[in-house]
């Protein structure tokens, strides 16, 4: 790791605010809004996240609603690739594919336009946080359902203690911060 990259990680660790007991007691929430409010730092972070994927053969960037859009869309621009949004049910206006996934209590679902990418597309999946891996793994299944292949995952923050990496099938995973 280069010195400038280590410096970015150190600065990022101080910019991302820790909010204790949110949304419930015992949880320390990582608030990215201070990063979004610092255009120079935000640009640098997006550039660093994208730099990990230059030359990786990706053809599309998929961002997971909603904070994944904040990193995925500018990364797609940086990489010169199409951006594909993955949304909660009922938000996309055209024919969709849907993937349900388990939550701690109950289920949720994600959707992607059925024609979002050609068969064989190599996809970088982007979100803000890797926690339990449920959302990211559901997105990977959705990519496969429309004929794409997951090249890897990029996150701003990985909560390693929650073990989400184990659900992502040995794919390449990049995270700017670990917690």
N, C-alpha and C positions, 0 to 999 in steps of 0.2 A: 504494500500500500504506500502510495506516495505521501510525502509530508503534507502537501496541500489538501489531499483527500482526508487525511487524519484530522487536519484542522477543520475541514468542513463538518466532519462527523462530530467533533467536539462542540463546534458552534451550534450545530443542529440540536444536539442534546440539551443545550441551554435555551434554544429558541422554542422548542416544543414544550408547552406548559404542562406540568403535572397537576391534576386536579384530584385531590383525595376524596374518597367516598362518593364518587359520581360514576355511574348513575345510581349506585347503591353502596351501602357501607362495605368497606373492605376492598373496593375497587379503586385503583389509581388510574384515572382516565388520562390519556395523552391527547391534549388539545393542540391541533395543528393550526388554529386560526392565527396565532402570532407569526408563524412562518408565512402564511398567505398574505399577511399584512406587511411583509418585508420583501418588496419586489426583487431586490438584489439577491437575497438569500433564496427566495423561491426559485428564481431563474437558475441560480447555481445548483440547487438541489435537483431540479428537473434535468439540467444538463448533465450532472453527474450520474443520475439514474439512467438516462438515455445512453451515455457513453459506454456503459457496461454492455450494451446490446448492439453497438455499431459492428458491422461485419458478422453478425450472428445468423444472417440469412432469414430474418423475420420478414414477413410480407404484410402483416397486419398487427395493430395494437388493439386489444380489447380492454376497455375500462369498465369496472364494476360500479354500479350505482351506489352511492352518489359520490363519495369522496374519491373513488377510483378515477372519476372523470377529471378531477383536479390535477392528477398526475399523468394519467394515460393520454389525455388529449394533447397537452403540450409535449409529451414524450413522442407521440406520433408525429407532430409537426417537426420536432428536432430530428427525428429519424427519417422524415420524408415518406411516411407510411400512412395508409388509411386508418382511421379511428373507427372502432365499432363499439357502440354502447350496449352493455348488458343491463337490463332494467327489471324493476319489480313488475309483476303481472299487470297488464292493462295499460301500460304506458306507451307502447310502440304501436304505430298506426297501421302497419302492414302485416302480412302473414308471418307468424313467429313459430319458433321452436321453444319449448318450455322444459325446464328441469326443476323438479322438486328436490328439496333437501331437508334433512332433519335439523331442528333447533333443539335447545335444551328441553323446551316444552313445546311440542307440536312440530309443524313443518312450515316452510316458506318455499317460494319458487322464484326463479329468474327466467327472463325471456330474452331472446335475440332474434332479429329478423332472419328468416329462413334463408334469404338471399344475401346475407351480410358479407359473405366471402366465397371465393371459388373453392371447389374441392382441392385439397392438397395445400391450402394456405398454411403458412408457418406463423403461428400466433404467439405474441407476447401478451400475457395476461397481467394487468396492472391494478393494484388496489392500494389503499393507504396503509392498512394493517393486516398482517397475517396473525390470526389468533388461533382458533380451533381448526381452521382450514376448511370448514364446511362450505362457505360461500365460494372460495377459490376452487375447490374440487368440483362443485356443482357447475361452475363456469367452464372448467376444463371439459366436463362431460358435454356441455352445451356446444362448445367449440367442435368437439368430435362429432356430435350429432349432425351439425351442418356441413361436415366434411373437412374440417380443418384439423391441424395437428398442433398441439401445444409445444412451442419451442422452450418456454420457461415462464417464470413469474418474477415480477418486480414489485417490491413493497417499500414504502417509506420506513416502516417499523415492523419488526417481528417480535411477538411476545413468545419467546422460546418455551417458557414453562407450560404453555397451553398445547404444545405438541402438534400444531397444525401442519408442519413440514411432513409429518408421517402420512398425511392424506394426499399428498401431491405427487405420488408415484415416482419418486426419484428424479423428477424434472429439476433443471437448474433453477435455483431460487436466489435472487439478490435482494438484500434489504440494506437500507442506509444505516439503520439503527437497530440494535437488539435491546430488549428489555426483559 
